[in-house]
Amino acid sequence: MIPHPILAQLGDERRARHLTQATVAVHLHICHTTLSFWETGRTQPRLEDIDRLAALYGYRLALVPVAAEGVAA
């Protein structure tokens, strides 16, 4: 399975910081296999979990408006 692009980016961030899945999992109070499943697309985390994971790396989730054809603003 292919992970969601946000989860793929967060996995890249974890690796860039030389953190193991086990280390991150401890901070999130989850099992390391759960984090592995998220990063590989095997399962999808709740939005709250994505937010916590992003915050751990210094990011926050935000809605950014985009112009779309055929959609009234």
N, C-alpha and C positions, 0 to 999 in steps of 0.2 A: 504494500500500500504506500501511497505517497502522502507525506504529512502536509498539513495546511502550511502555506508559506510563512505565516507568523511563527508557527512552531518550529519550522525548519530554521528560520532566522535565529530564534532563541536557542536552538541546539547549537548552531554555529557560534553564537555568543558564549555559550558554556565552554565549548572546546577552545575558543580563542583565549579564554581566561584560565585554561588548563585545570578546569574543575571536573571532577568525576560525577557521574550520575548519582552515585551514592552520597556524595557530599551535598549536592543540591537537594536531593530527596530529604536528607535530614533537616535542612532549613525549611522545607515546605511541609514537613511532617507527613510524608508519603513514602511508599516503597520505591526503591530504585527501579524496579521493573515497571511500575506505573509510569515513571518519567521516560523510560525507554519506549514504552508503548506509545506515549504521546509524540515523542520525537520521530518515531518511525511511521506514524499514521495508523498504527494498529487500533488505537482507541482515541477518542476525542475528549479532552478535558473540558470541564465546565468553564464558563467565562471567568468566574472568580479565580479559578486556578491559573488560567493564563495571565490574569492581572497580577497575581502574586508572583508568578515566575518572572514576568517582565520586570516587576518592581525589584526583584532580587538583583537584576543586572542593571538597575538604574534607568529603566524605561517605564513609561506609562501608556496605557491604551487610550486612544482618543478617536472620536469620530471626526473625520475631516470631510467637509462638503466638496463634492465634485460636480462639475457641470455635465449633465447627461442629455443627449439628444432626445427630444420628445418628452422630456419630464419638466413640468412646470416647477419653478423655484418657489 
